[in-house]
């Protein structure tokens, strides 16, 4: 049984459709991201699942309970979801223990104390139970917000940009800790973010959202190496579009030389035709050349490599290099295999 099933979700705002016919499934214990540009509908979908919006239709099931259909529309408090926001949403006048116990009124006082101690033990913060939110760091406050939601035993947690306010120096340590906690507890999560690094680090699968539609949903590595559309390819990182001719089932020819194809889609039927490939900075390499008018315009040393900026065939591109090529004549070569080809745009 899935933790979350969304079918044909339709959301309108002021009589205008913002989400149409969206489908999404999250398995038990799975962490899935809704990842896309700002204004693309990510938080809108999350709020619709939580029951916080009007003008929503389709079918939503959380666990074995249908919470939205043609005949059902359960109130937010009956959907058994836990919401985690970027601003932590802790009550400033309550202690850590009182914050966690806030939604546990159905339990006796002794049961509340036991539950709070269990939650704080999970995140190794039992000694902070009598502290107030302002006495905690941002990461500590978010940990408290998460176990407060867990204390109510939700069927699924809904994270809305939950790590964006955390100091970048500590953000990924927190993400790793929270992921370990959720995996240990078998908790399912829908995670809304516009931050690619967060999505890749935190989630099992990532749904790339574009103007209210899921363009592709897959594991991070598959998304990055096997983008299903031009939008996904470009959104996951800047690069260079290059026209190439399919010479065989494993080789393409291009202005930048021969390119080896290693994708899992058979391209035999494309032999002799033009395709487009998307090359990221790590796919390319620079070498000195005396027979070129191509120069590195700008360069930045970032510790492990130089990031070189140059313009090729009207496209601004970046290349990672082990040495400096600033203001020097260079040629570009493809330095790796590629996994995806796209229908030619020409």
TILORO-636977 format. One record per residue (C-alpha): residue number from 0; chain; x negated, y negated, z negated. Coordinates in pm, 1 decimal. Layout:
BEGIN
+-----+---+----------+----------+----------+
:   k : c :       px :       py :       pz :
+-----+---+----------+----------+----------+
: NUM : A :        X :        Y :        Z :
...
+-----+---+----------+----------+----------+
***
This chain:
BEGIN
+-----+---+----------+----------+----------+
:   k : c :       px :       py :       pz :
+-----+---+----------+----------+----------+
:   0 : A :      0.0 :      0.0 :      0.0 :
:   1 : A :   -129.0 :   -343.1 :     96.8 :
:   2 : A :   -180.6 :   -614.8 :   -163.6 :
:   3 : A :    -39.5 :   -871.9 :     79.8 :
:   4 : A :    154.9 :   -837.3 :    403.3 :
:   5 : A :    253.8 :  -1143.3 :    606.6 :
:   6 : A :    463.0 :  -1092.3 :    920.3 :
:   7 : A :    577.3 :  -1353.3 :   1170.8 :
:   8 : A :    521.7 :  -1638.2 :    926.8 :
:   9 : A :    670.3 :  -1965.2 :   1050.4 :
:  10 : A :    618.0 :  -2293.7 :    864.2 :
:  11 : A :    767.0 :  -2629.4 :    956.5 :
:  12 : A :    695.7 :  -2972.5 :    814.4 :
:  13 : A :    926.7 :  -3266.3 :    882.2 :
:  14 : A :   1092.2 :  -3062.8 :   1157.6 :
:  15 : A :    758.6 :  -2989.5 :   1326.7 :
:  16 : A :    613.8 :  -2639.1 :   1347.9 :
:  17 : A :    267.9 :  -2614.5 :   1190.2 :
:  18 : A :    235.3 :  -2233.7 :   1168.3 :
:  19 : A :    404.2 :  -1994.3 :   1413.4 :
:  20 : A :    422.8 :  -1613.9 :   1415.6 :
:  21 : A :    123.6 :  -1559.8 :   1186.9 :
:  22 : A :     43.8 :  -1204.5 :   1073.0 :
:  23 : A :   -203.2 :  -1107.9 :    800.7 :
:  24 : A :   -265.7 :   -802.1 :    584.2 :
:  25 : A :   -491.7 :   -777.6 :    278.8 :
:  26 : A :   -563.7 :   -434.0 :    136.2 :
:  27 : A :   -578.8 :   -355.3 :   -234.3 :
:  28 : A :   -905.7 :   -485.9 :   -381.6 :
:  29 : A :   -999.8 :   -672.4 :    -63.8 :
:  30 : A :  -1123.8 :  -1032.9 :    -51.2 :
:  31 : A :  -1020.1 :  -1212.6 :    269.5 :
:  32 : A :  -1093.6 :  -1569.1 :    377.0 :
:  33 : A :   -879.2 :  -1806.4 :    576.0 :
:  34 : A :  -1160.1 :  -2001.4 :    738.4 :
:  35 : A :  -1125.2 :  -2290.8 :    978.1 :
:  36 : A :  -1153.6 :  -2664.4 :   1031.6 :
:  37 : A :   -982.3 :  -2914.5 :    802.7 :
:  38 : A :   -619.8 :  -2970.7 :    896.7 :
:  39 : A :   -587.6 :  -2628.6 :   1059.1 :
:  40 : A :   -317.4 :  -2498.5 :    825.3 :
:  41 : A :   -520.8 :  -2290.7 :    577.1 :
:  42 : A :   -385.1 :  -2442.4 :    255.8 :
:  43 : A :    -37.0 :  -2458.7 :    406.7 :
:  44 : A :    -38.6 :  -2081.2 :    454.5 :
:  45 : A :   -164.9 :  -2028.1 :     99.5 :
:  46 : A :    109.7 :  -2249.7 :    -46.0 :
:  47 : A :    374.2 :  -2068.3 :    159.4 :
:  48 : A :    257.6 :  -1732.8 :     20.5 :
:  49 : A :    265.2 :  -1876.3 :   -332.5 :
:  50 : A :    622.0 :  -1999.4 :   -281.9 :
:  51 : A :    539.3 :  -2369.0 :   -304.3 :
:  52 : A :    684.3 :  -2479.5 :     31.2 :
:  53 : A :   1024.4 :  -2517.7 :    192.9 :
:  54 : A :   1099.4 :  -2456.4 :    562.0 :
:  55 : A :    920.7 :  -2120.2 :    559.3 :
:  56 : A :   1049.1 :  -1811.5 :    738.2 :
:  57 : A :    921.3 :  -1464.6 :    823.3 :
:  58 : A :    838.8 :  -1184.3 :    583.6 :
:  59 : A :    593.2 :  -1183.7 :    293.4 :
:  60 : A :    535.8 :   -881.8 :     70.4 :
:  61 : A :    308.3 :   -894.4 :   -233.1 :
:  62 : A :    229.9 :   -541.0 :   -341.1 :
:  63 : A :    551.1 :   -342.0 :   -315.1 :
:  64 : A :    775.1 :   -646.5 :   -360.2 :
:  65 : A :    921.1 :   -846.6 :    -70.2 :
:  66 : A :    908.8 :  -1209.4 :   -181.6 :
:  67 : A :   1028.0 :  -1367.7 :    144.6 :
:  68 : A :   1260.8 :  -1236.5 :    415.1 :
:  69 : A :   1588.1 :  -1333.2 :    581.9 :
:  70 : A :   1770.3 :  -1248.5 :    259.0 :
:  71 : A :   1501.8 :  -1304.5 :     -8.5 :
:  72 : A :   1305.5 :  -1611.4 :   -119.1 :
:  73 : A :   1161.5 :  -1559.4 :   -464.6 :
:  74 : A :   1056.3 :  -1859.7 :   -672.7 :
:  75 : A :    684.4 :  -1915.3 :   -719.0 :
:  76 : A :    681.5 :  -1791.4 :  -1078.9 :
:  77 : A :    832.4 :  -1457.3 :   -971.7 :
:  78 : A :    576.7 :  -1380.3 :   -699.7 :
:  79 : A :    299.6 :  -1260.5 :   -935.9 :
:  80 : A :     23.3 :  -1463.9 :   -774.3 :
:  81 : A :   -261.4 :  -1646.3 :   -945.8 :
:  82 : A :   -364.9 :  -1984.5 :   -804.3 :
:  83 : A :   -721.6 :  -2113.7 :   -836.3 :
:  84 : A :   -793.6 :  -2472.1 :   -728.4 :
:  85 : A :  -1111.0 :  -2671.8 :   -670.2 :
:  86 : A :  -1041.5 :  -2900.1 :   -967.4 :
:  87 : A :  -1010.8 :  -2605.9 :  -1214.9 :
:  88 : A :   -670.8 :  -2732.5 :  -1346.5 :
:  89 : A :   -757.5 :  -2660.8 :  -1710.2 :
:  90 : A :   -564.7 :  -2840.3 :  -1982.4 :
:  91 : A :   -814.1 :  -3088.1 :  -2134.0 :
:  92 : A :   -643.7 :  -3097.4 :  -2476.5 :
:  93 : A :   -654.7 :  -2718.0 :  -2518.9 :
:  94 : A :   -951.7 :  -2502.0 :  -2612.2 :
:  95 : A :  -1083.2 :  -2234.0 :  -2379.5 :
:  96 : A :   -890.8 :  -1968.1 :  -2573.1 :
:  97 : A :   -571.1 :  -2174.9 :  -2569.7 :
:  98 : A :   -604.6 :  -2234.9 :  -2194.7 :
:  99 : A :   -628.8 :  -1861.5 :  -2125.4 :
: 100 : A :   -341.1 :  -1781.3 :  -2360.7 :
: 101 : A :   -114.5 :  -2050.1 :  -2211.4 :
: 102 : A :     69.8 :  -1811.7 :  -1976.3 :
: 103 : A :     90.3 :  -1521.3 :  -2219.6 :
: 104 : A :    398.2 :  -1623.3 :  -2418.4 :
: 105 : A :    556.6 :  -1281.5 :  -2365.7 :
: 106 : A :    282.9 :  -1126.8 :  -2581.6 :
: 107 : A :    256.9 :  -1132.8 :  -2960.0 :
: 108 : A :     -9.0 :  -1354.9 :  -3115.6 :
: 109 : A :   -228.2 :  -1053.0 :  -3187.3 :
: 110 : A :   -190.9 :   -933.6 :  -2826.9 :
: 111 : A :   -276.8 :  -1281.9 :  -2700.2 :
: 112 : A :   -596.0 :  -1292.5 :  -2908.4 :
: 113 : A :   -696.4 :   -948.4 :  -2782.4 :
: 114 : A :   -626.0 :  -1043.5 :  -2420.5 :
: 115 : A :   -819.4 :  -1370.0 :  -2444.7 :
: 116 : A :  -1120.9 :  -1195.8 :  -2598.2 :
: 117 : A :  -1109.7 :   -929.6 :  -2326.4 :
: 118 : A :  -1102.9 :  -1195.2 :  -2051.8 :
: 119 : A :  -1388.9 :  -1394.9 :  -2204.5 :
: 120 : A :  -1594.8 :  -1077.7 :  -2249.7 :
: 121 : A :  -1556.6 :  -1005.4 :  -1877.2 :
: 122 : A :  -1736.6 :  -1331.3 :  -1795.4 :
: 123 : A :  -1972.7 :  -1320.2 :  -2095.8 :
: 124 : A :  -1827.0 :  -1639.8 :  -2247.1 :
: 125 : A :  -1671.6 :  -1516.9 :  -2570.4 :
: 126 : A :  -1878.8 :  -1763.4 :  -2773.5 :
: 127 : A :  -1712.4 :  -2052.0 :  -2585.1 :
: 128 : A :  -1355.9 :  -1970.7 :  -2695.0 :
: 129 : A :  -1326.4 :  -2274.1 :  -2923.9 :
: 130 : A :  -1486.1 :  -2519.2 :  -2680.2 :
: 131 : A :  -1286.8 :  -2775.9 :  -2479.1 :
: 132 : A :  -1308.8 :  -2803.3 :  -2097.4 :
: 133 : A :  -1514.3 :  -3124.3 :  -2108.1 :
: 134 : A :  -1781.5 :  -2937.2 :  -2302.6 :
: 135 : A :  -1833.0 :  -2688.6 :  -2016.6 :
: 136 : A :  -2014.2 :  -2711.4 :  -1683.9 :
: 137 : A :  -1818.7 :  -2698.4 :  -1359.0 :
: 138 : A :  -1913.1 :  -2335.6 :  -1304.5 :
: 139 : A :  -1805.0 :  -2242.7 :  -1655.9 :
: 140 : A :  -1472.9 :  -2422.6 :  -1612.9 :
: 141 : A :  -1405.5 :  -2234.3 :  -1288.8 :
: 142 : A :  -1485.1 :  -1903.4 :  -1458.1 :
: 143 : A :  -1227.9 :  -1989.7 :  -1725.7 :
: 144 : A :   -971.5 :  -2086.5 :  -1461.4 :
: 145 : A :  -1020.0 :  -1750.3 :  -1288.4 :
: 146 : A :   -986.5 :  -1533.6 :  -1599.3 :
: 147 : A :   -686.8 :  -1743.1 :  -1708.8 :
: 148 : A :   -521.8 :  -1635.9 :  -1383.8 :
: 149 : A :   -639.0 :  -1274.7 :  -1431.9 :
: 150 : A :   -492.5 :  -1265.4 :  -1782.1 :
: 151 : A :   -142.3 :  -1284.4 :  -1633.8 :
: 152 : A :   -217.9 :   -971.4 :  -1426.0 :
: 153 : A :   -131.2 :  -1112.0 :  -1082.6 :
: 154 : A :    -86.7 :   -888.2 :   -778.5 :
: 155 : A :   -317.1 :  -1119.4 :   -580.9 :
: 156 : A :   -530.8 :  -1427.8 :   -645.9 :
: 157 : A :   -507.6 :  -1728.4 :   -414.6 :
: 158 : A :   -822.0 :  -1945.9 :   -404.7 :
: 159 : A :   -787.2 :  -2293.5 :   -251.9 :
: 160 : A :  -1138.5 :  -2434.7 :   -186.4 :
: 161 : A :  -1217.6 :  -2303.1 :   -533.6 :
: 162 : A :  -1597.2 :  -2346.4 :   -518.9 :
: 163 : A :  -1623.0 :  -2680.6 :   -339.5 :
: 164 : A :  -1672.7 :  -2884.7 :   -658.6 :
: 165 : A :  -1948.2 :  -2662.4 :   -795.0 :
: 166 : A :  -2305.0 :  -2795.5 :   -788.6 :
: 167 : A :  -2465.9 :  -2644.3 :   -474.0 :
: 168 : A :  -2765.2 :  -2536.9 :   -682.3 :
: 169 : A :  -2544.3 :  -2295.3 :   -878.9 :
: 170 : A :  -2256.8 :  -2231.1 :   -634.7 :
: 171 : A :  -2376.4 :  -1904.4 :   -486.4 :
: 172 : A :  -2474.5 :  -1762.0 :   -822.2 :
: 173 : A :  -2116.1 :  -1828.0 :   -933.3 :
: 174 : A :  -1976.9 :  -1678.3 :   -611.6 :
: 175 : A :  -2181.3 :  -1361.2 :   -661.8 :
: 176 : A :  -2069.8 :  -1331.7 :  -1025.5 :
: 177 : A :  -1701.7 :  -1386.4 :   -944.2 :
: 178 : A :  -1713.8 :  -1144.0 :   -651.7 :
: 179 : A :  -1866.2 :   -875.8 :   -875.7 :
: 180 : A :  -1597.6 :   -938.5 :  -1138.6 :
: 181 : A :  -1309.4 :   -917.8 :   -889.4 :
: 182 : A :  -1450.2 :   -605.6 :   -725.0 :
: 183 : A :  -1494.2 :   -436.7 :  -1062.8 :
: 184 : A :  -1133.7 :   -518.4 :  -1155.1 :
: 185 : A :   -998.2 :   -422.4 :   -809.0 :
: 186 : A :   -834.9 :   -762.4 :   -760.6 :
: 187 : A :   -721.2 :   -874.2 :   -413.5 :
: 188 : A :   -794.3 :  -1231.0 :   -304.0 :
: 189 : A :   -693.8 :  -1471.2 :    -28.6 :
: 190 : A :   -964.8 :  -1737.1 :    -16.4 :
: 191 : A :   -913.2 :  -2065.0 :    169.4 :
: 192 : A :  -1230.1 :  -2246.8 :    273.0 :
: 193 : A :  -1388.5 :  -2459.3 :    544.2 :
: 194 : A :  -1737.0 :  -2360.9 :    423.3 :
: 195 : A :  -1890.9 :  -2082.3 :    631.8 :
: 196 : A :  -2162.3 :  -1994.0 :    379.2 :
: 197 : A :  -1900.3 :  -1946.7 :    106.5 :
: 198 : A :  -1680.7 :  -1731.6 :    330.0 :
: 199 : A :  -1973.1 :  -1512.0 :    435.1 :
: 200 : A :  -2098.1 :  -1468.8 :     76.4 :
: 201 : A :  -1763.9 :  -1408.5 :    -95.0 :
: 202 : A :  -1539.0 :  -1219.8 :    144.0 :
: 203 : A :  -1501.2 :   -870.9 :    290.4 :
: 204 : A :  -1325.0 :  -1003.1 :    599.4 :
: 205 : A :  -1278.1 :  -1349.9 :    742.8 :
: 206 : A :   -979.4 :  -1475.7 :    943.5 :
: 207 : A :  -1081.8 :  -1767.3 :   1166.2 :
: 208 : A :   -789.5 :  -2007.4 :   1192.1 :
: 209 : A :   -747.8 :  -2250.0 :   1481.2 :
: 210 : A :   -447.6 :  -2483.7 :   1496.6 :
: 211 : A :   -233.5 :  -2250.8 :   1289.6 :
: 212 : A :   -329.1 :  -1929.7 :   1469.9 :
: 213 : A :   -572.6 :  -1654.9 :   1368.8 :
: 214 : A :   -825.0 :  -1631.4 :   1651.2 :
: 215 : A :  -1012.2 :  -1335.7 :   1502.9 :
: 216 : A :  -1035.8 :  -1146.5 :   1175.7 :
: 217 : A :  -1335.1 :   -928.4 :   1098.9 :
: 218 : A :  -1640.9 :   -882.8 :    880.3 :
: 219 : A :  -1886.3 :  -1174.8 :    881.0 :
: 220 : A :  -2153.8 :   -996.8 :   1084.4 :
: 221 : A :  -1903.3 :   -889.3 :   1349.8 :
: 222 : A :  -1756.4 :  -1239.7 :   1373.0 :
: 223 : A :  -2099.3 :  -1392.5 :   1416.8 :
: 224 : A :  -2233.0 :  -1143.1 :   1671.6 :
: 225 : A :  -1909.8 :  -1049.2 :   1849.4 :
: 226 : A :  -1693.2 :  -1364.0 :   1864.2 :
: 227 : A :  -1360.9 :  -1294.9 :   2035.9 :
: 228 : A :  -1319.7 :  -1644.2 :   2179.6 :
: 229 : A :  -1516.9 :  -1952.4 :   2270.5 :
: 230 : A :  -1366.7 :  -2132.3 :   1971.8 :
: 231 : A :  -1493.5 :  -1866.9 :   1728.2 :
: 232 : A :  -1839.2 :  -1867.6 :   1888.0 :
: 233 : A :  -1873.4 :  -2244.7 :   1862.0 :
: 234 : A :  -1710.8 :  -2278.3 :   1518.7 :
: 235 : A :  -1954.6 :  -2030.6 :   1362.4 :
: 236 : A :  -2256.4 :  -2234.1 :   1467.6 :
: 237 : A :  -2385.9 :  -2470.4 :   1732.1 :
: 238 : A :  -2553.6 :  -2325.2 :   2036.1 :
: 239 : A :  -2602.0 :  -2332.6 :   2411.7 :
: 240 : A :  -2361.5 :  -2212.6 :   2680.5 :
: 241 : A :  -2554.5 :  -2043.1 :   2959.9 :
: 242 : A :  -2426.9 :  -1908.2 :   3290.1 :
: 243 : A :  -2564.6 :  -1564.9 :   3378.8 :
: 244 : A :  -2518.6 :  -1294.1 :   3640.5 :
: 245 : A :  -2454.0 :   -935.4 :   3537.7 :
: 246 : A :  -2726.2 :   -726.5 :   3707.0 :
: 247 : A :  -2656.0 :   -394.6 :   3531.7 :
: 248 : A :  -2473.2 :   -259.0 :   3229.8 :
: 249 : A :  -2763.4 :   -372.6 :   3007.9 :
: 250 : A :  -2918.2 :   -671.2 :   3186.6 :
: 251 : A :  -2822.0 :  -1025.3 :   3287.9 :
: 252 : A :  -3018.3 :  -1280.7 :   3487.0 :
: 253 : A :  -3011.7 :  -1654.5 :   3416.5 :
: 254 : A :  -3200.7 :  -1980.7 :   3454.5 :
: 255 : A :  -3381.7 :  -1888.2 :   3133.8 :
: 256 : A :  -3487.7 :  -1549.5 :   3265.3 :
: 257 : A :  -3362.4 :  -1196.0 :   3208.4 :
: 258 : A :  -3135.1 :  -1126.6 :   2910.2 :
: 259 : A :  -3074.7 :   -785.1 :   2757.4 :
: 260 : A :  -2712.3 :   -699.1 :   2676.2 :
: 261 : A :  -2648.5 :   -465.7 :   2381.0 :
: 262 : A :  -2278.3 :   -520.3 :   2310.7 :
: 263 : A :  -2029.7 :   -240.6 :   2244.4 :
: 264 : A :  -1805.2 :   -342.4 :   2537.0 :
: 265 : A :  -1886.4 :   -177.8 :   2868.9 :
: 266 : A :  -1960.8 :   -447.0 :   3130.5 :
: 267 : A :  -2021.6 :   -217.0 :   3427.8 :
: 268 : A :  -1713.5 :   -357.9 :   3602.4 :
: 269 : A :  -1873.1 :   -706.6 :   3584.8 :
: 270 : A :  -2190.6 :   -614.7 :   3777.0 :
: 271 : A :  -2255.6 :   -876.1 :   4042.6 :
: 272 : A :  -2031.3 :  -1138.2 :   3881.0 :
: 273 : A :  -2100.8 :  -1452.6 :   3677.5 :
: 274 : A :  -2038.0 :  -1466.5 :   3302.6 :
: 275 : A :  -2112.6 :  -1712.1 :   3023.2 :
: 276 : A :  -2317.9 :  -1631.1 :   2714.7 :
: 277 : A :  -2345.6 :  -1831.3 :   2393.7 :
: 278 : A :  -2698.5 :  -1863.1 :   2258.5 :
: 279 : A :  -2763.2 :  -1981.5 :   1903.3 :
: 280 : A :  -3092.9 :  -2140.7 :   1787.5 :
: 281 : A :  -3234.8 :  -1806.5 :   1670.7 :
: 282 : A :  -3170.1 :  -1656.5 :   2017.6 :
: 283 : A :  -3415.7 :  -1898.7 :   2178.6 :
: 284 : A :  -3785.8 :  -1969.2 :   2163.3 :
: 285 : A :  -4007.9 :  -2249.9 :   2290.6 :
: 286 : A :  -4347.3 :  -2216.1 :   2450.5 :
: 287 : A :  -4591.2 :  -2477.1 :   2588.6 :
: 288 : A :  -4560.7 :  -2550.3 :   2959.9 :
: 289 : A :  -4738.9 :  -2777.9 :   3206.3 :
: 290 : A :  -4472.0 :  -2726.5 :   3473.0 :
: 291 : A :  -4171.6 :  -2885.9 :   3311.2 :
: 292 : A :  -4014.2 :  -3220.7 :   3235.2 :
: 293 : A :  -3843.4 :  -3078.6 :   2924.6 :
: 294 : A :  -3963.2 :  -3233.9 :   2598.3 :
: 295 : A :  -3865.7 :  -3195.2 :   2232.9 :
: 296 : A :  -3684.3 :  -3518.1 :   2142.3 :
: 297 : A :  -3674.1 :  -3478.7 :   1766.6 :
: 298 : A :  -3806.7 :  -3231.3 :   1517.7 :
: 299 : A :  -3751.9 :  -3149.5 :   1151.5 :
: 300 : A :  -3965.1 :  -2927.7 :    930.4 :
: 301 : A :  -3736.3 :  -2725.9 :    701.3 :
: 302 : A :  -3988.9 :  -2508.7 :    519.1 :
: 303 : A :  -3983.8 :  -2176.7 :    702.4 :
: 304 : A :  -3968.4 :  -2322.2 :   1053.6 :
: 305 : A :  -3943.6 :  -2635.9 :   1263.9 :
: 306 : A :  -3601.6 :  -2723.1 :   1399.7 :
: 307 : A :  -3655.0 :  -2875.8 :   1744.3 :
: 308 : A :  -3388.7 :  -3085.5 :   1919.2 :
: 309 : A :  -3386.7 :  -3119.3 :   2295.3 :
: 310 : A :  -3151.5 :  -3168.6 :   2587.4 :
: 311 : A :  -3122.2 :  -2899.3 :   2854.8 :
: 312 : A :  -2878.8 :  -2918.0 :   3150.7 :
: 313 : A :  -2682.6 :  -3189.7 :   2973.3 :
: 314 : A :  -2642.7 :  -2987.3 :   2653.6 :
: 315 : A :  -2791.8 :  -3087.7 :   2319.3 :
: 316 : A :  -2954.2 :  -2780.4 :   2168.4 :
: 317 : A :  -3157.6 :  -2680.7 :   1864.8 :
: 318 : A :  -3434.5 :  -2421.5 :   1860.4 :
: 319 : A :  -3616.4 :  -2277.3 :   1559.5 :
: 320 : A :  -3993.0 :  -2258.7 :   1605.2 :
: 321 : A :  -4291.5 :  -2154.1 :   1394.5 :
: 322 : A :  -4498.9 :  -2444.7 :   1525.5 :
: 323 : A :  -4445.7 :  -2810.0 :   1607.2 :
: 324 : A :  -4354.5 :  -2907.3 :   1964.1 :
: 325 : A :  -4263.4 :  -3271.5 :   1902.1 :
: 326 : A :  -4304.5 :  -3483.8 :   2216.2 :
: 327 : A :  -4467.7 :  -3189.8 :   2397.8 :
: 328 : A :  -4361.5 :  -3032.3 :   2730.3 :
: 329 : A :  -4196.1 :  -2693.4 :   2671.3 :
: 330 : A :  -3999.6 :  -2418.9 :   2838.1 :
: 331 : A :  -3708.2 :  -2229.7 :   2680.9 :
: 332 : A :  -3681.8 :  -1852.7 :   2681.4 :
: 333 : A :  -3422.7 :  -1612.1 :   2546.3 :
: 334 : A :  -3589.5 :  -1427.3 :   2260.6 :
: 335 : A :  -3332.6 :  -1162.9 :   2169.2 :
: 336 : A :  -3055.2 :   -935.5 :   2288.9 :
: 337 : A :  -2699.3 :  -1065.7 :   2315.2 :
: 338 : A :  -2382.5 :   -880.9 :   2219.9 :
: 339 : A :  -2098.3 :  -1074.8 :   2382.9 :
: 340 : A :  -2023.1 :  -1217.0 :   2726.0 :
: 341 : A :  -1735.3 :  -1446.1 :   2823.1 :
: 342 : A :  -1550.9 :  -1493.9 :   3147.7 :
: 343 : A :  -1725.3 :  -1763.1 :   3351.2 :
: 344 : A :  -1580.4 :  -2112.2 :   3313.0 :
: 345 : A :  -1696.0 :  -2208.7 :   3662.3 :
+-----+---+----------+----------+----------+
***
